[in-house]
Every structure is written in C-alpha cells, then in structure tokens.
Amino acid sequence: MDENAAAWVDYYRRIPPNALAYSEPSPALLEVLERQDLWAADQTFCLDLGAGSGGRMGNSITAHGFIPLILDVSLVALRDLNSSERRPASPVLSRIAADARRLPISSASIALVVASDLFMHLSRWAGYLSEICRVLKPGGMLAFNWLGEKDCQKARATKVTGGYMLPNGVPIRFRGYRSAAQMLSRCVCLQPRAFSHVSRLDPPHPEFHPEWHVHDEWAVLCERL
C-alpha cells in the first residue's frame, strides 16, 4: 500500500461516517460525461474508483445505463457507504476494497471508469492509468477530475515534499491544464477526448471550508485506444 492509500485508510478510521459525502457530484466530471452523451449497452459495467463513503457519482452512472462497481482502498469507507442514508438510490453490483494500482478485475472487462476526487490526491498518475488501461475495453472511457491551482483548499494546505498536505492528514495536489495534459501524454494507451474546467463560488462545507469559497476544478474524458 502506498503513502496516499495509507493516509486514506487512516482518515476513514478517524472521521465520522459519511463526512465527505457531498450533496452533488463533481460539476466538471458531470460536464465531460454529459458532453460525450455516453450510453451503455445491457449489463455494461462502470468502475467507480476511490468512491469513499460518498458514492456520489452513482446516480449519474446509472442514468447512463451503466451498472456501477464501487471500489475504494478503505473497507471502513465502503461499510459506511453501505449503510449511508445519503448513498445513491441505484443498483450496485459489488463493493470492492482494493488499491487502484492493483485492481482485482479481469482485463478488458470494463466499459467506463469514473474516478471522482481520486487523482487530485496522487503525486504520480502513471501506475494508476496503466492499471485502468488494463481493465478497460478497447474504446472504453475513463473520466476523472482534479483540483485547479486556484482552489480554496490550497490556502489551508501545508507545503510538503512533492505537493501539499491538508490539515486532516491526506495529501492533495493542485494542477493546471498543462501539467495534467503532460502526465496524460505519458500513457500512450489513453487519448484525451474532452476537458472541462469549472471555477465558481461554492457555499460553506464543514469538512473543507467554513465560508463561501472558490472551487476550481478540472476534469478529462479519455478513450482507451
């Protein structure tokens, strides 16, 4: 288990259940999914990576006809998701506790991978992207988001080697379009199809910011070649 994964396992041991549950999905992530008008055939699976205890992409995934497979490194988070009153009212085939760099899933078996609020915590993307490529079918899609350089959380994060650390003890990274595109270019099996950028004022959130704040977020949709 790497440093990022260990930090999240520890985090979910300490926080109240569902402390990270948002009232709505990632706006930038929703935009790239809607822009491509993705629709699933019967019994087509979507892997929801790093779902935590929120599982907030579930309704959007099922609205496009996909059956979600929920995966997170923290078994505690998955148990909270299972009992949460705020979990999406949608069919879920399975909840899987695993590291996203070593997915217990057959190669070329997934049509869509969605990673909401996962890649913003990773200093390097290569190992995760490589494993996602393995499980995606040719022509399958990957959609994920990350925080932009102007996001309010940067002001409350502490600079550490290789990035930043939030007060709750988990690593965080802030990237613009160019640095993200450069990291994606190193994964030759994925071709970016669409980017989305959302910068807006958001209302207070008890976990992240007590006042109205700037939410700066990017998302990308990639195709498996």
LINQUINOR-V696862 format. One record per pair of residues at least 6 apart in sequence whose ideal C-beta (glycine too) atoms are under 6 Angstrom apart, sorted by the first residue. I is the first residue (numbers start at 1). J is the second residue. D is the distance in whole Angstrom. If there is no record, write none. Layout:
BEGIN
i j d
I J D
I J D
END
This chain:
BEGIN
i j d
4 121 6
4 122 6
4 171 6
5 73 5
5 99 6
7 170 5
8 73 6
8 74 6
9 74 5
11 170 5
12 74 4
12 76 4
12 77 4
13 76 6
17 80 4
18 53 5
18 80 6
18 84 5
19 207 6
20 52 5
20 54 5
21 54 4
21 86 5
22 56 5
25 56 5
25 57 5
25 60 6
26 116 5
26 145 5
27 198 5
28 145 5
28 196 4
28 198 4
28 217 5
28 218 6
28 219 4
29 116 6
29 143 6
29 145 5
29 219 5
31 196 4
32 143 6
32 194 5
32 196 5
32 219 5
32 221 4
33 143 6
35 194 5
36 221 6
38 64 5
39 64 6
39 65 5
40 64 6
40 65 4
40 66 4
44 66 6
44 111 5
45 67 5
45 69 6
45 110 6
46 61 5
46 66 4
46 68 5
46 112 4
47 69 5
47 110 5
47 113 5
48 57 6
48 68 5
48 70 5
48 114 5
49 71 6
49 100 5
49 115 4
49 118 6
50 72 6
50 115 6
50 118 3
51 70 5
51 72 5
52 72 6
52 77 5
53 77 4
53 80 4
53 81 5
55 70 6
55 81 5
55 87 5
55 88 6
57 114 5
57 116 5
58 68 6
58 88 3
58 90 4
59 88 5
59 90 6
61 68 5
62 90 4
66 112 6
67 93 5
68 92 5
69 93 6
69 94 5
70 92 6
70 95 5
71 96 4
71 98 6
72 78 5
73 99 6
75 97 4
78 95 5
78 97 6
81 87 6
98 104 5
100 128 5
101 127 5
101 128 6
101 131 5
103 131 5
103 135 5
105 135 5
107 134 5
108 137 5
110 135 5
110 136 6
111 137 6
111 140 5
112 141 5
113 132 5
113 142 5
114 143 5
115 144 4
119 144 5
119 146 5
120 146 4
120 147 5
120 173 6
121 171 6
123 162 5
123 163 5
125 183 5
129 187 4
132 142 6
133 189 4
136 224 4
138 224 6
140 224 4
141 223 6
142 222 5
143 221 5
145 217 6
145 219 4
146 175 6
146 218 6
147 174 5
147 217 6
148 216 4
148 217 6
148 218 6
149 174 5
149 176 5
150 216 4
151 216 4
152 209 5
152 213 4
152 214 5
154 174 5
157 164 4
157 166 5
157 172 6
158 165 5
163 171 6
163 173 5
164 172 5
165 171 6
166 172 5
184 192 6
189 225 5
190 222 4
191 223 5
191 225 6
192 220 5
192 222 5
193 221 5
193 223 5
194 221 5
195 220 5
196 219 4
197 218 5
198 217 5
199 216 5
200 215 6
201 212 5
202 213 6
202 215 4
204 210 5
204 211 6
END
